[in-house]
Amino acid sequence: MKIKIGNELLVEHVRVRIRMDYRGEARSGRFFFGGKSNEQMAETMREQQVALLRNVPLQGILIEDVDLSLDIYVVSEGDGKRVHEVAYAPIILTLRIENLDDLLPLLIKSEFRKIEFLSPENITLHRLDMERLLYRISQSFQQEIKFLEQKYTR
């Protein structure tokens, strides 16, 4: 990413903090034992996703820190007829990225909740960078729509 400070043009990585909340719903066990609560399922999902993030490299993204200190929370969700409780296990990722479009795989996930830019203070995008970013956004959404269509038409 190119950053303009006064008349000087520097190349610097962008640092962001992203919050992802992983969902967990209770599973009933077989017979009388072996079931997991909402909180246990959310914690399991969070641990699996953190292991994936740490072990599978993402192009253009360097993970600086993974914060698991936030507590698991439970909310009531319903479709109008029936209400059930769902637990969410949040994590906060501190990332260093080369380009804004490298963030798209994380931003289009349903677990994404919030983003905060840590540095630089100002970003100026060239016309070609903006075109590339918008093109990648379009491609990411089209891939996600195809994936969801395949998932729900089976």
Buried (B, 14 or more C-beta within 10 A) or exposed (E): BEBEEEEEEEEBBBBBBBBBBBBBBBBEEEEEEEEBBBBBBBBBBBBEBBEEBEEEEBEBBBBEEBEEEBEBEEEEEEEEEEEEBBBBBBBBBBBBBBBBBBBBBBEEEEBBEEBEEEEBEEBEEEEEBEEBBEEBBEEBEEEBEEEEEEEEEE
